[in-house]
Amino acid sequence: MLLNPLIIEDPVFVAVVEIQLKKGMEEEFKQWVNESNKDLAKFDGFINRRLLATRAGKHTILVEFESQEKFEKMHKTQEHSRIQSKGHSYMEIPPRPMFYEVVAN
């Protein structure tokens, strides 16, 4: 039984990005995520971006956009390049993204 059945007419595009932060950078990275989310919120189609952490200290970024097209358009901008470059400076290795569409709630 579904408590809140919902038919998804326009699937949400989701990027799940595994990251490995440099040692000692977690708090600064959290602050940067909060600040850069304000810039990302200006992009058409942006829904949300959250930083997730396991109890073991592994990190994942969850990004939600209205569509893959809007996500890709944002990725082609200089503003996103600036944001991405700064984000990568906190990382030990390049991020590992996986892409999904929400197909059911």
Number of C-alpha atoms within 10 A of each C-alpha: 4 6 5 6 9 9 9 11 8 11 16 17 22 22 20 19 17 18 20 18 21 13 9 9 12 16 9 10 19 13 11 15 18 13 11 17 16 10 12 19 13 10 17 14 20 19 16 14 20 15 16 14 11 8 6 6 10 12 17 19 18 17 18 21 23 18 18 19 12 15 20 11 13 20 13 10 11 10 14 17 13 10 16 13 11 14 16 15 14 20 17 12 12 13 17 13 13 11 11 13 16 12 12 10 9
